[in-house]
Amino acid sequence: MRQDDGPSGTGEAIAGLVSAAVGTDGLLENLVLNPRALRAGSQELAEHIVAAVRAAQQHRLSRIAEAAGDEPAMDDVGLDALMKHLDDLEAQVSVDFTRLTSALDDTLRRIEEGNSRDR
């Protein structure tokens, strides 16, 4: 990571079975699902994914705060811009999770169909 890029962040859920990494822009860069995590239902898995991504985003924000150290507090305009950016990120993550959940449901359905044909 280049110094001017700013910090990234990582997070996990359900004892590391779901892990996420966000980049310096706060957007999701990597999501790792341990096969054991797929045993959860799609809704439960989606909740764990959201938790891991939020933990990664929080980790990034805490690293930004650490790097800021004694710098002056953000003015209202900067805070408003940051809040808008976070709202935009949350909306994008919601869309991404909807797609991911749909893809996981399709995959699980195909696996179950394959298992039922093998019997």
Backbone atoms as SQL, in Angstrom:
CREATE TABLE atoms (id INTEGER PRIMARY KEY, chain TEXT, resi INTEGER, resn TEXT, atom TEXT, x REAL, y REAL, z REAL);
INSERT INTO atoms VALUES
  (1, 'A', 1, 'MET', 'N', 0.845, -1.182, 0.000),
  (2, 'A', 1, 'MET', 'CA', 0.000, 0.000, 0.000),
  (3, 'A', 1, 'MET', 'C', 0.886, 1.239, 0.000),
  (4, 'A', 2, 'ARG', 'N', 0.580, 2.182, -0.865),
  (5, 'A', 2, 'ARG', 'CA', 1.317, 3.439, -0.861),
  (6, 'A', 2, 'ARG', 'C', 0.872, 4.276, 0.318),
  (7, 'A', 3, 'GLN', 'N', 1.766, 5.074, 0.831),
  (8, 'A', 3, 'GLN', 'CA', 1.475, 5.874, 2.020),
  (9, 'A', 3, 'GLN', 'C', 0.305, 6.818, 1.802),
  (10, 'A', 4, 'ASP', 'N', 0.166, 7.408, 0.591),
  (11, 'A', 4, 'ASP', 'CA', -0.900, 8.374, 0.363),
  (12, 'A', 4, 'ASP', 'C', -2.241, 7.717, 0.060),
  (13, 'A', 5, 'ASP', 'N', -2.271, 6.409, -0.021),
  (14, 'A', 5, 'ASP', 'CA', -3.521, 5.706, -0.279),
  (15, 'A', 5, 'ASP', 'C', -4.428, 5.686, 0.946),
  (16, 'A', 6, 'GLY', 'N', -3.869, 5.769, 2.135),
  (17, 'A', 6, 'GLY', 'CA', -4.661, 5.669, 3.346),
  (18, 'A', 6, 'GLY', 'C', -4.840, 4.225, 3.757),
  (19, 'A', 7, 'PRO', 'N', -5.396, 4.026, 4.936),
  (20, 'A', 7, 'PRO', 'CA', -5.514, 2.676, 5.464),
  (21, 'A', 7, 'PRO', 'C', -6.664, 1.875, 4.862),
  (22, 'A', 8, 'SER', 'N', -6.478, 0.571, 4.838),
  (23, 'A', 8, 'SER', 'CA', -7.528, -0.370, 4.474),
  (24, 'A', 8, 'SER', 'C', -7.988, -1.020, 5.780),
  (25, 'A', 9, 'GLY', 'N', -8.881, -1.996, 5.698),
  (26, 'A', 9, 'GLY', 'CA', -9.351, -2.645, 6.915),
  (27, 'A', 9, 'GLY', 'C', -9.752, -4.084, 6.673),
  (28, 'A', 10, 'THR', 'N', -9.748, -4.869, 7.731),
  (29, 'A', 10, 'THR', 'CA', -10.170, -6.260, 7.669),
  (30, 'A', 10, 'THR', 'C', -11.135, -6.537, 8.808),
  (31, 'A', 11, 'GLY', 'N', -11.993, -7.534, 8.604),
  (32, 'A', 11, 'GLY', 'CA', -12.942, -7.932, 9.636),
  (33, 'A', 11, 'GLY', 'C', -13.372, -9.361, 9.418),
  (34, 'A', 12, 'GLU', 'N', -13.963, -9.931, 10.453),
  (35, 'A', 12, 'GLU', 'CA', -14.425, -11.308, 10.338),
  (36, 'A', 12, 'GLU', 'C', -15.673, -11.509, 11.172),
  (37, 'A', 13, 'ALA', 'N', -16.331, -12.633, 10.912),
  (38, 'A', 13, 'ALA', 'CA', -17.519, -13.015, 11.670),
  (39, 'A', 13, 'ALA', 'C', -17.486, -14.532, 11.860),
  (40, 'A', 14, 'ILE', 'N', -18.300, -14.981, 12.745),
  (41, 'A', 14, 'ILE', 'CA', -18.406, -16.379, 13.177),
  (42, 'A', 14, 'ILE', 'C', -17.045, -17.067, 13.243),
  (43, 'A', 15, 'ALA', 'N', -16.226, -16.525, 14.132),
  (44, 'A', 15, 'ALA', 'CA', -14.911, -17.105, 14.457),
  (45, 'A', 15, 'ALA', 'C', -14.022, -17.262, 13.223),
  (46, 'A', 16, 'GLY', 'N', -14.099, -16.303, 12.310),
  (47, 'A', 16, 'GLY', 'CA', -13.221, -16.320, 11.144),
  (48, 'A', 16, 'GLY', 'C', -13.730, -17.120, 9.967),
  (49, 'A', 17, 'LEU', 'N', -14.917, -17.703, 10.063),
  (50, 'A', 17, 'LEU', 'CA', -15.452, -18.463, 8.930),
  (51, 'A', 17, 'LEU', 'C', -15.854, -17.544, 7.781),
  (52, 'A', 18, 'VAL', 'N', -16.119, -16.294, 8.103),
  (53, 'A', 18, 'VAL', 'CA', -16.406, -15.269, 7.101),
  (54, 'A', 18, 'VAL', 'C', -15.429, -14.134, 7.359),
  (55, 'A', 19, 'SER', 'N', -14.647, -13.769, 6.342),
  (56, 'A', 19, 'SER', 'CA', -13.729, -12.645, 6.507),
  (57, 'A', 19, 'SER', 'C', -13.850, -11.709, 5.316),
  (58, 'A', 20, 'ALA', 'N', -13.625, -10.434, 5.596),
  (59, 'A', 20, 'ALA', 'CA', -13.774, -9.405, 4.573),
  (60, 'A', 20, 'ALA', 'C', -12.623, -8.428, 4.665),
  (61, 'A', 21, 'ALA', 'N', -12.320, -7.813, 3.539),
  (62, 'A', 21, 'ALA', 'CA', -11.306, -6.757, 3.494),
  (63, 'A', 21, 'ALA', 'C', -11.863, -5.615, 2.661),
  (64, 'A', 22, 'VAL', 'N', -11.690, -4.394, 3.175),
  (65, 'A', 22, 'VAL', 'CA', -12.065, -3.207, 2.426),
  (66, 'A', 22, 'VAL', 'C', -10.793, -2.448, 2.074),
  (67, 'A', 23, 'GLY', 'N', -10.838, -1.806, 0.923),
  (68, 'A', 23, 'GLY', 'CA', -9.678, -1.058, 0.453),
  (69, 'A', 23, 'GLY', 'C', -9.596, 0.322, 1.057),
  (70, 'A', 24, 'THR', 'N', -8.651, 1.067, 0.572),
  (71, 'A', 24, 'THR', 'CA', -8.430, 2.415, 1.084),
  (72, 'A', 24, 'THR', 'C', -9.610, 3.340, 0.792),
  (73, 'A', 25, 'ASP', 'N', -10.450, 2.973, -0.186),
  (74, 'A', 25, 'ASP', 'CA', -11.642, 3.757, -0.507),
  (75, 'A', 25, 'ASP', 'C', -12.848, 3.318, 0.303),
  (76, 'A', 26, 'GLY', 'N', -12.686, 2.279, 1.145),
  (77, 'A', 26, 'GLY', 'CA', -13.781, 1.785, 1.961),
  (78, 'A', 26, 'GLY', 'C', -14.659, 0.759, 1.276),
  (79, 'A', 27, 'LEU', 'N', -14.375, 0.476, 0.006),
  (80, 'A', 27, 'LEU', 'CA', -15.179, -0.499, -0.732),
  (81, 'A', 27, 'LEU', 'C', -14.655, -1.917, -0.504),
  (82, 'A', 28, 'LEU', 'N', -15.558, -2.864, -0.559),
  (83, 'A', 28, 'LEU', 'CA', -15.211, -4.265, -0.365),
  (84, 'A', 28, 'LEU', 'C', -14.237, -4.720, -1.447),
  (85, 'A', 29, 'GLU', 'N', -13.105, -5.270, -1.018),
  (86, 'A', 29, 'GLU', 'CA', -12.100, -5.775, -1.954),
  (87, 'A', 29, 'GLU', 'C', -12.042, -7.292, -1.974),
  (88, 'A', 30, 'ASN', 'N', -12.332, -7.915, -0.828),
  (89, 'A', 30, 'ASN', 'CA', -12.194, -9.361, -0.752),
  (90, 'A', 30, 'ASN', 'C', -13.190, -9.901, 0.267),
  (91, 'A', 31, 'LEU', 'N', -13.773, -11.037, -0.064),
  (92, 'A', 31, 'LEU', 'CA', -14.679, -11.729, 0.838),
  (93, 'A', 31, 'LEU', 'C', -14.329, -13.198, 0.771),
  (94, 'A', 32, 'VAL', 'N', -14.045, -13.799, 1.919),
  (95, 'A', 32, 'VAL', 'CA', -13.684, -15.210, 1.976),
  (96, 'A', 32, 'VAL', 'C', -14.709, -15.928, 2.839),
  (97, 'A', 33, 'LEU', 'N', -15.302, -16.980, 2.265),
  (98, 'A', 33, 'LEU', 'CA', -16.278, -17.793, 2.983),
  (99, 'A', 33, 'LEU', 'C', -15.703, -19.190, 3.154),
  (100, 'A', 34, 'ASN', 'N', -15.461, -19.587, 4.385),
  (101, 'A', 34, 'ASN', 'CA', -15.031, -20.943, 4.664),
  (102, 'A', 34, 'ASN', 'C', -16.202, -21.856, 4.305),
  (103, 'A', 35, 'PRO', 'N', -15.951, -23.007, 3.701),
  (104, 'A', 35, 'PRO', 'CA', -17.059, -23.901, 3.330),
  (105, 'A', 35, 'PRO', 'C', -17.999, -24.223, 4.499),
  (106, 'A', 36, 'ARG', 'N', -17.490, -24.247, 5.718),
  (107, 'A', 36, 'ARG', 'CA', -18.352, -24.518, 6.874),
  (108, 'A', 36, 'ARG', 'C', -19.370, -23.397, 7.079),
  (109, 'A', 37, 'ALA', 'N', -19.050, -22.194, 6.633),
  (110, 'A', 37, 'ALA', 'CA', -19.995, -21.075, 6.775),
  (111, 'A', 37, 'ALA', 'C', -21.218, -21.271, 5.887),
  (112, 'A', 38, 'LEU', 'N', -21.057, -22.045, 4.820),
  (113, 'A', 38, 'LEU', 'CA', -22.161, -22.264, 3.883),
  (114, 'A', 38, 'LEU', 'C', -23.241, -23.162, 4.469),
  (115, 'A', 39, 'ARG', 'N', -22.987, -23.767, 5.617),
  (116, 'A', 39, 'ARG', 'CA', -23.989, -24.603, 6.282),
  (117, 'A', 39, 'ARG', 'C', -25.119, -23.759, 6.846),
  (118, 'A', 40, 'ALA', 'N', -24.834, -22.489, 7.097),
  (119, 'A', 40, 'ALA', 'CA', -25.874, -21.583, 7.600),
  (120, 'A', 40, 'ALA', 'C', -26.867, -21.312, 6.476),
  (121, 'A', 41, 'GLY', 'N', -28.067, -20.980, 6.831),
  (122, 'A', 41, 'GLY', 'CA', -29.050, -20.597, 5.825),
  (123, 'A', 41, 'GLY', 'C', -28.624, -19.312, 5.138),
  (124, 'A', 42, 'SER', 'N', -29.213, -19.029, 4.007),
  (125, 'A', 42, 'SER', 'CA', -28.782, -17.854, 3.243),
  (126, 'A', 42, 'SER', 'C', -28.970, -16.558, 4.024),
  (127, 'A', 43, 'GLN', 'N', -30.054, -16.423, 4.769),
  (128, 'A', 43, 'GLN', 'CA', -30.281, -15.198, 5.539),
  (129, 'A', 43, 'GLN', 'C', -29.233, -15.056, 6.641),
  (130, 'A', 44, 'GLU', 'N', -28.968, -16.151, 7.365),
  (131, 'A', 44, 'GLU', 'CA', -27.967, -16.109, 8.436),
  (132, 'A', 44, 'GLU', 'C', -26.584, -15.819, 7.862),
  (133, 'A', 45, 'LEU', 'N', -26.261, -16.447, 6.739),
  (134, 'A', 45, 'LEU', 'CA', -24.974, -16.210, 6.102),
  (135, 'A', 45, 'LEU', 'C', -24.851, -14.753, 5.670),
  (136, 'A', 46, 'ALA', 'N', -25.909, -14.198, 5.110),
  (137, 'A', 46, 'ALA', 'CA', -25.892, -12.792, 4.697),
  (138, 'A', 46, 'ALA', 'C', -25.634, -11.884, 5.895),
  (139, 'A', 47, 'GLU', 'N', -26.245, -12.197, 7.043),
  (140, 'A', 47, 'GLU', 'CA', -26.023, -11.396, 8.246),
  (141, 'A', 47, 'GLU', 'C', -24.562, -11.468, 8.691),
  (142, 'A', 48, 'HIS', 'N', -23.965, -12.645, 8.591),
  (143, 'A', 48, 'HIS', 'CA', -22.557, -12.788, 8.975),
  (144, 'A', 48, 'HIS', 'C', -21.646, -12.032, 7.999),
  (145, 'A', 49, 'ILE', 'N', -22.005, -12.038, 6.727),
  (146, 'A', 49, 'ILE', 'CA', -21.224, -11.303, 5.727),
  (147, 'A', 49, 'ILE', 'C', -21.295, -9.810, 6.027),
  (148, 'A', 50, 'VAL', 'N', -22.492, -9.322, 6.308),
  (149, 'A', 50, 'VAL', 'CA', -22.650, -7.909, 6.653),
  (150, 'A', 50, 'VAL', 'C', -21.813, -7.574, 7.885),
  (151, 'A', 51, 'ALA', 'N', -21.836, -8.447, 8.885),
  (152, 'A', 51, 'ALA', 'CA', -21.059, -8.211, 10.107),
  (153, 'A', 51, 'ALA', 'C', -19.564, -8.146, 9.810),
  (154, 'A', 52, 'ALA', 'N', -19.078, -9.043, 8.957),
  (155, 'A', 52, 'ALA', 'CA', -17.648, -9.046, 8.623),
  (156, 'A', 52, 'ALA', 'C', -17.260, -7.785, 7.862),
  (157, 'A', 53, 'VAL', 'N', -18.101, -7.365, 6.919),
  (158, 'A', 53, 'VAL', 'CA', -17.803, -6.153, 6.142),
  (159, 'A', 53, 'VAL', 'C', -17.849, -4.922, 7.041),
  (160, 'A', 54, 'ARG', 'N', -18.832, -4.867, 7.918),
  (161, 'A', 54, 'ARG', 'CA', -18.909, -3.723, 8.834),
  (162, 'A', 54, 'ARG', 'C', -17.702, -3.686, 9.764),
  (163, 'A', 55, 'ALA', 'N', -17.253, -4.861, 10.213),
  (164, 'A', 55, 'ALA', 'CA', -16.058, -4.917, 11.065),
  (165, 'A', 55, 'ALA', 'C', -14.841, -4.412, 10.292),
  (166, 'A', 56, 'ALA', 'N', -14.745, -4.778, 9.017),
  (167, 'A', 56, 'ALA', 'CA', -13.628, -4.310, 8.191),
  (168, 'A', 56, 'ALA', 'C', -13.697, -2.801, 7.997),
  (169, 'A', 57, 'GLN', 'N', -14.897, -2.280, 7.761),
  (170, 'A', 57, 'GLN', 'CA', -15.056, -0.836, 7.594),
  (171, 'A', 57, 'GLN', 'C', -14.717, -0.102, 8.892),
  (172, 'A', 58, 'GLN', 'N', -15.143, -0.655, 10.011),
  (173, 'A', 58, 'GLN', 'CA', -14.840, -0.036, 11.300),
  (174, 'A', 58, 'GLN', 'C', -13.335, -0.069, 11.567),
  (175, 'A', 59, 'HIS', 'N', -12.694, -1.183, 11.212),
  (176, 'A', 59, 'HIS', 'CA', -11.241, -1.298, 11.370),
  (177, 'A', 59, 'HIS', 'C', -10.550, -0.211, 10.550),
  (178, 'A', 60, 'ARG', 'N', -11.004, -0.012, 9.319),
  (179, 'A', 60, 'ARG', 'CA', -10.433, 1.037, 8.458),
  (180, 'A', 60, 'ARG', 'C', -10.622, 2.413, 9.088),
  (181, 'A', 61, 'LEU', 'N', -11.836, 2.683, 9.585),
  (182, 'A', 61, 'LEU', 'CA', -12.102, 3.981, 10.195),
  (183, 'A', 61, 'LEU', 'C', -11.246, 4.206, 11.442),
  (184, 'A', 62, 'SER', 'N', -11.038, 3.161, 12.236),
  (185, 'A', 62, 'SER', 'CA', -10.199, 3.322, 13.427),
  (186, 'A', 62, 'SER', 'C', -8.748, 3.565, 13.038),
  (187, 'A', 63, 'ARG', 'N', -8.296, 2.951, 11.944),
  (188, 'A', 63, 'ARG', 'CA', -6.932, 3.198, 11.470),
  (189, 'A', 63, 'ARG', 'C', -6.797, 4.625, 10.952),
  (190, 'A', 64, 'ILE', 'N', -7.856, 5.141, 10.320),
  (191, 'A', 64, 'ILE', 'CA', -7.837, 6.533, 9.856),
  (192, 'A', 64, 'ILE', 'C', -7.745, 7.466, 11.061),
  (193, 'A', 65, 'ALA', 'N', -8.536, 7.174, 12.100),
  (194, 'A', 65, 'ALA', 'CA', -8.510, 8.004, 13.307),
  (195, 'A', 65, 'ALA', 'C', -7.137, 7.959, 13.966),
  (196, 'A', 66, 'GLU', 'N', -6.528, 6.779, 14.000),
  (197, 'A', 66, 'GLU', 'CA', -5.183, 6.661, 14.573),
  (198, 'A', 66, 'GLU', 'C', -4.184, 7.496, 13.780),
  (199, 'A', 67, 'ALA', 'N', -4.301, 7.422, 12.451),
  (200, 'A', 67, 'ALA', 'CA', -3.367, 8.161, 11.601),
  (201, 'A', 67, 'ALA', 'C', -3.553, 9.667, 11.749),
  (202, 'A', 68, 'ALA', 'N', -4.796, 10.085, 12.021),
  (203, 'A', 68, 'ALA', 'CA', -5.075, 11.512, 12.178),
  (204, 'A', 68, 'ALA', 'C', -4.432, 12.055, 13.445),
  (205, 'A', 69, 'GLY', 'N', -4.356, 11.217, 14.465),
  (206, 'A', 69, 'GLY', 'CA', -3.707, 11.607, 15.716),
  (207, 'A', 69, 'GLY', 'C', -4.218, 12.915, 16.265),
  (208, 'A', 70, 'ASP', 'N', -3.355, 13.902, 16.333),
  (209, 'A', 70, 'ASP', 'CA', -3.696, 15.193, 16.931),
  (210, 'A', 70, 'ASP', 'C', -4.187, 16.212, 15.919),
  (211, 'A', 71, 'GLU', 'N', -4.496, 15.779, 14.706),
  (212, 'A', 71, 'GLU', 'CA', -4.970, 16.732, 13.699),
  (213, 'A', 71, 'GLU', 'C', -6.290, 17.343, 14.145),
  (214, 'A', 72, 'PRO', 'N', -6.597, 18.534, 13.681),
  (215, 'A', 72, 'PRO', 'CA', -7.846, 19.182, 14.061),
  (216, 'A', 72, 'PRO', 'C', -9.055, 18.357, 13.625),
  (217, 'A', 73, 'ALA', 'N', -10.154, 18.504, 14.357),
  (218, 'A', 73, 'ALA', 'CA', -11.382, 17.779, 14.028),
  (219, 'A', 73, 'ALA', 'C', -11.906, 18.228, 12.670),
  (220, 'A', 74, 'MET', 'N', -12.653, 17.348, 12.032),
  (221, 'A', 74, 'MET', 'CA', -13.227, 17.631, 10.731),
  (222, 'A', 74, 'MET', 'C', -14.259, 18.745, 10.825),
  (223, 'A', 75, 'ASP', 'N', -14.300, 19.621, 9.858),
  (224, 'A', 75, 'ASP', 'CA', -15.336, 20.644, 9.853),
  (225, 'A', 75, 'ASP', 'C', -16.665, 20.022, 9.416),
  (226, 'A', 76, 'ASP', 'N', -17.749, 20.776, 9.535),
  (227, 'A', 76, 'ASP', 'CA', -19.065, 20.240, 9.208),
  (228, 'A', 76, 'ASP', 'C', -19.172, 19.817, 7.753),
  (229, 'A', 77, 'VAL', 'N', -18.557, 20.565, 6.848),
  (230, 'A', 77, 'VAL', 'CA', -18.613, 20.226, 5.428),
  (231, 'A', 77, 'VAL', 'C', -17.916, 18.882, 5.190),
  (232, 'A', 78, 'GLY', 'N', -16.744, 18.702, 5.797),
  (233, 'A', 78, 'GLY', 'CA', -16.028, 17.439, 5.651),
  (234, 'A', 78, 'GLY', 'C', -16.797, 16.285, 6.250),
  (235, 'A', 79, 'LEU', 'N', -17.444, 16.521, 7.378),
  (236, 'A', 79, 'LEU', 'CA', -18.240, 15.481, 8.024),
  (237, 'A', 79, 'LEU', 'C', -19.449, 15.127, 7.178),
  (238, 'A', 80, 'ASP', 'N', -20.102, 16.126, 6.604),
  (239, 'A', 80, 'ASP', 'CA', -21.254, 15.867, 5.728),
  (240, 'A', 80, 'ASP', 'C', -20.832, 15.054, 4.513),
  (241, 'A', 81, 'ALA', 'N', -19.690, 15.385, 3.928),
  (242, 'A', 81, 'ALA', 'CA', -19.196, 14.647, 2.766),
  (243, 'A', 81, 'ALA', 'C', -18.869, 13.201, 3.149),
  (244, 'A', 82, 'LEU', 'N', -18.273, 13.025, 4.312),
  (245, 'A', 82, 'LEU', 'CA', -17.948, 11.681, 4.781),
  (246, 'A', 82, 'LEU', 'C', -19.222, 10.876, 5.005),
  (247, 'A', 83, 'MET', 'N', -20.222, 11.481, 5.621),
  (248, 'A', 83, 'MET', 'CA', -21.484, 10.777, 5.871),
  (249, 'A', 83, 'MET', 'C', -22.164, 10.397, 4.559),
  (250, 'A', 84, 'LYS', 'N', -22.125, 11.287, 3.576),
  (251, 'A', 84, 'LYS', 'CA', -22.717, 10.971, 2.276),
  (252, 'A', 84, 'LYS', 'C', -21.964, 9.809, 1.641),
  (253, 'A', 85, 'HIS', 'N', -20.637, 9.858, 1.727),
  (254, 'A', 85, 'HIS', 'CA', -19.825, 8.775, 1.169),
  (255, 'A', 85, 'HIS', 'C', -20.154, 7.448, 1.858),
  (256, 'A', 86, 'LEU', 'N', -20.294, 7.461, 3.169),
  (257, 'A', 86, 'LEU', 'CA', -20.640, 6.239, 3.908),
  (258, 'A', 86, 'LEU', 'C', -22.027, 5.741, 3.518),
  (259, 'A', 87, 'ASP', 'N', -22.980, 6.658, 3.327),
  (260, 'A', 87, 'ASP', 'CA', -24.317, 6.262, 2.878),
  (261, 'A', 87, 'ASP', 'C', -24.258, 5.620, 1.502),
  (262, 'A', 88, 'ASP', 'N', -23.452, 6.206, 0.598),
  (263, 'A', 88, 'ASP', 'CA', -23.293, 5.629, -0.737),
  (264, 'A', 88, 'ASP', 'C', -22.671, 4.243, -0.661),
  (265, 'A', 89, 'LEU', 'N', -21.666, 4.100, 0.198),
  (266, 'A', 89, 'LEU', 'CA', -21.025, 2.787, 0.370),
  (267, 'A', 89, 'LEU', 'C', -22.015, 1.758, 0.903),
  (268, 'A', 90, 'GLU', 'N', -22.827, 2.164, 1.868),
  (269, 'A', 90, 'GLU', 'CA', -23.814, 1.249, 2.437),
  (270, 'A', 90, 'GLU', 'C', -24.815, 0.802, 1.376),
  (271, 'A', 91, 'ALA', 'N', -25.243, 1.719, 0.527),
  (272, 'A', 91, 'ALA', 'CA', -26.168, 1.369, -0.549),
  (273, 'A', 91, 'ALA', 'C', -25.524, 0.389, -1.523),
  (274, 'A', 92, 'GLN', 'N', -24.257, 0.625, -1.864),
  (275, 'A', 92, 'GLN', 'CA', -23.560, -0.273, -2.786),
  (276, 'A', 92, 'GLN', 'C', -23.367, -1.651, -2.157),
  (277, 'A', 93, 'VAL', 'N', -23.019, -1.687, -0.887),
  (278, 'A', 93, 'VAL', 'CA', -22.838, -2.963, -0.195),
  (279, 'A', 93, 'VAL', 'C', -24.158, -3.729, -0.167),
  (280, 'A', 94, 'SER', 'N', -25.251, -3.023, 0.041),
  (281, 'A', 94, 'SER', 'CA', -26.561, -3.667, 0.055),
  (282, 'A', 94, 'SER', 'C', -26.855, -4.331, -1.283),
  (283, 'A', 95, 'VAL', 'N', -26.575, -3.631, -2.372),
  (284, 'A', 95, 'VAL', 'CA', -26.769, -4.199, -3.708),
  (285, 'A', 95, 'VAL', 'C', -25.857, -5.413, -3.910),
  (286, 'A', 96, 'ASP', 'N', -24.601, -5.276, -3.504),
  (287, 'A', 96, 'ASP', 'CA', -23.654, -6.385, -3.655),
  (288, 'A', 96, 'ASP', 'C', -24.091, -7.598, -2.850),
  (289, 'A', 97, 'PHE', 'N', -24.599, -7.391, -1.633),
  (290, 'A', 97, 'PHE', 'CA', -25.031, -8.511, -0.804),
  (291, 'A', 97, 'PHE', 'C', -26.283, -9.173, -1.364),
  (292, 'A', 98, 'THR', 'N', -27.151, -8.385, -1.958),
  (293, 'A', 98, 'THR', 'CA', -28.335, -8.965, -2.587),
  (294, 'A', 98, 'THR', 'C', -27.910, -9.885, -3.729),
  (295, 'A', 99, 'ARG', 'N', -26.966, -9.435, -4.534),
  (296, 'A', 99, 'ARG', 'CA', -26.449, -10.270, -5.624),
  (297, 'A', 99, 'ARG', 'C', -25.768, -11.517, -5.076),
  (298, 'A', 100, 'LEU', 'N', -24.950, -11.338, -4.038),
  (299, 'A', 100, 'LEU', 'CA', -24.230, -12.453, -3.451),
  (300, 'A', 100, 'LEU', 'C', -25.200, -13.472, -2.862),
  (301, 'A', 101, 'THR', 'N', -26.202, -13.005, -2.143),
  (302, 'A', 101, 'THR', 'CA', -27.187, -13.903, -1.546),
  (303, 'A', 101, 'THR', 'C', -27.920, -14.679, -2.627),
  (304, 'A', 102, 'SER', 'N', -28.277, -14.001, -3.687),
  (305, 'A', 102, 'SER', 'CA', -28.954, -14.657, -4.798),
  (306, 'A', 102, 'SER', 'C', -28.054, -15.730, -5.423),
  (307, 'A', 103, 'ALA', 'N', -26.786, -15.389, -5.623),
  (308, 'A', 103, 'ALA', 'CA', -25.848, -16.362, -6.198),
  (309, 'A', 103, 'ALA', 'C', -25.644, -17.548, -5.257),
  (310, 'A', 104, 'LEU', 'N', -25.561, -17.280, -3.960),
  (311, 'A', 104, 'LEU', 'CA', -25.414, -18.373, -2.991),
  (312, 'A', 104, 'LEU', 'C', -26.651, -19.256, -2.967),
  (313, 'A', 105, 'ASP', 'N', -27.829, -18.651, -3.022),
  (314, 'A', 105, 'ASP', 'CA', -29.064, -19.435, -3.071),
  (315, 'A', 105, 'ASP', 'C', -29.092, -20.331, -4.311),
  (316, 'A', 106, 'ASP', 'N', -28.711, -19.776, -5.466),
  (317, 'A', 106, 'ASP', 'CA', -28.669, -20.564, -6.698),
  (318, 'A', 106, 'ASP', 'C', -27.683, -21.716, -6.574),
  (319, 'A', 107, 'THR', 'N', -26.507, -21.441, -6.008),
  (320, 'A', 107, 'THR', 'CA', -25.490, -22.482, -5.845),
  (321, 'A', 107, 'THR', 'C', -25.975, -23.569, -4.903),
  (322, 'A', 108, 'LEU', 'N', -26.532, -23.177, -3.775),
  (323, 'A', 108, 'LEU', 'CA', -27.048, -24.164, -2.821),
  (324, 'A', 108, 'LEU', 'C', -28.174, -24.991, -3.435),
  (325, 'A', 109, 'ARG', 'N', -29.041, -24.360, -4.213),
  (326, 'A', 109, 'ARG', 'CA', -30.128, -25.073, -4.880),
  (327, 'A', 109, 'ARG', 'C', -29.569, -26.103, -5.862),
  (328, 'A', 110, 'ARG', 'N', -28.548, -25.713, -6.629),
  (329, 'A', 110, 'ARG', 'CA', -27.935, -26.660, -7.572),
  (330, 'A', 110, 'ARG', 'C', -27.276, -27.823, -6.843),
  (331, 'A', 111, 'ILE', 'N', -26.627, -27.528, -5.718),
  (332, 'A', 111, 'ILE', 'CA', -25.988, -28.585, -4.937),
  (333, 'A', 111, 'ILE', 'C', -27.044, -29.549, -4.410),
  (334, 'A', 112, 'GLU', 'N', -28.133, -28.994, -3.871),
  (335, 'A', 112, 'GLU', 'CA', -29.208, -29.838, -3.350),
  (336, 'A', 112, 'GLU', 'C', -29.858, -30.652, -4.457),
  (337, 'A', 113, 'GLU', 'N', -30.055, -30.061, -5.637),
  (338, 'A', 113, 'GLU', 'CA', -30.619, -30.799, -6.767),
  (339, 'A', 113, 'GLU', 'C', -29.688, -31.921, -7.192),
  (340, 'A', 114, 'GLY', 'N', -28.377, -31.642, -7.213),
  (341, 'A', 114, 'GLY', 'CA', -27.398, -32.667, -7.566),
  (342, 'A', 114, 'GLY', 'C', -27.379, -33.797, -6.561),
  (343, 'A', 115, 'ASN', 'N', -27.501, -33.453, -5.282),
  (344, 'A', 115, 'ASN', 'CA', -27.523, -34.479, -4.234),
  (345, 'A', 115, 'ASN', 'C', -28.775, -35.337, -4.324),
  (346, 'A', 116, 'SER', 'N', -29.918, -34.719, -4.652),
  (347, 'A', 116, 'SER', 'CA', -31.151, -35.483, -4.725),
  (348, 'A', 116, 'SER', 'C', -31.165, -36.398, -5.951),
  (349, 'A', 117, 'ARG', 'N', -30.488, -36.033, -7.029),
  (350, 'A', 117, 'ARG', 'CA', -30.391, -36.888, -8.207),
  (351, 'A', 117, 'ARG', 'C', -29.466, -38.061, -7.980),
  (352, 'A', 118, 'ASP', 'N', -28.478, -37.860, -7.108),
  (353, 'A', 118, 'ASP', 'CA', -27.495, -38.920, -6.828),
  (354, 'A', 118, 'ASP', 'C', -28.076, -40.010, -5.935),
  (355, 'A', 119, 'ARG', 'N', -29.185, -39.726, -5.295),
  (356, 'A', 119, 'ARG', 'CA', -29.757, -40.710, -4.359),
  (357, 'A', 119, 'ARG', 'C', -30.515, -41.762, -5.051);
